[in-house]
Amino acid sequence: MAKAATAFICQECGSTTAQWSGKCPACGAWNAIVEEIMEQRAPGAKRGSGRLIALESLDAGTEEAPRQSSGIAELDRVLGGGLVPGSAILVGGDPGIGKSTLLLQAAAKYAASVGSAIYLSGEEATAQVRLRAKRLGVANAPVGLATETGLTNILKTLGSAEAPELVIVDSIQTLWSDLLESAPGTVSQVRSCAQALVRFAKRSGSTVVLVGHVTKDGQIAGPRVVEHMVDTVLYFEGDASHRFRILRAVKNRFGPTDEIGVFEMHSSGLREVENPSELFLGERDTSSPGAAVFAGIEGTRPVLVEIQALVAPSPLGTPRRAVVGWDTNRLAMLLAVLDARCGLQLGAHDVYLNVAGGLRISEPAADLATAAALVSSFSGIALPAGCIYFGEVSLSGAVRPVGQMAARLKEAEKLGFTSATVPARLDKDMKETALELNRIGHLGELTAQLVTKESIRGLRE
């Protein structure tokens, strides 16, 4: 019998090394390299001779991927219109964030109105899943339930009869294949099990949803090749202290990757939020300085959210910079522009920035709203309650235009706002709006409107 081939694989990043070492040379993780037995070719097996493949032209007629509603509108929005038969979806998120709750609700609604669904749990007993289903009010849904971690048993069960239309596996890190001698959750096991389930999805036409654990850095645990295997990768974001949950697509072969779904956690499960702007602005304090309303775009949906800033004198030699929900590097750039171009000396102050509601913002259009919140907190003057802000700030202090201005203004008008501070140059195709527009071309104009030169001089002193 031939000697089994082994490899030293990092359990954090999945890189392979020739020998064991205490520190991974790729990601720098300590004590993460484990020797694993690799899958062998059967004795006497020969390499195939290959076959000719047919080539087609680019202008060949194609059809749009068929869609099936999951029963949850916010989930369908993130997926690009619904579930695609034969696709593989990977859902990741922090422990306790609500991944299993969301997928159990989706399986129940799908089985009740569309087709057959199976929920396979490798972490909880069937009694625990039934208790959750009872709490969610979906215990009567015709969902097939089983607790199993053996990949061979799962594939044999799924292939024994007509393939179900929806299969949910919770989670991929608990599965193990008898072709490998490594423990469940290792890089080899995760890669092998994911590949087998993706092959089943493509062969049978079933939609397979895999739940993935995340590392302390927020990335899905296991080899990154798993994210390349599947068609869609979704991240379920949120803070356990907040009741809001954000479902975001980071990869989607059948739709956009900039859509988000917003949910609200209740004792009876997750509820969809049709208008996130009202939810994020529901508890806003309009009389406190340091708060500005940003009109952002998440996918095709305009979202209004409050950006909160606190600027306070620092007793430390190196002032603190704490950011929640925004890019730390972009905040540092904005503080430098306010200092160099607008005359605000913020270098000796602690700066704290927070995006209310647990939403994470990545678009540069939030620069102007963030700057307004910082200047308001620095001067102690509250911003107008009915005003929104959006615009990109360059290193010269110029306020640059952003996309979809009309949609941002329309959403603000619908929620009762009366004015908007926007870039001086507007979109050519922008229609008339009932909002009073305050058009500024440089960040210094905003500073001059919020604080006088005398008040700035007093703050410096």
Helices and strands as residue ranges (DSSP letters): E 6-10, E 16-17, E 33-37, H 73-79, E 88-93, H 99-113, E 117-121, H 126-136, E 143-147, H 151-159, E 166-170, G 172-174, H 187-204, E 207-212, H 225-229, E 232-238, E 244-252, E 260-266, E 269-272, H 276-280, E 291-298, E 301-313, E 321-324, H 328-342, E 349-355, G 356-358, G 364-366, H 367-379, E 387-389, E 392-393, E 399-400, H 405-414, E 419-423, E 436-440, H 443-450, H 453-460
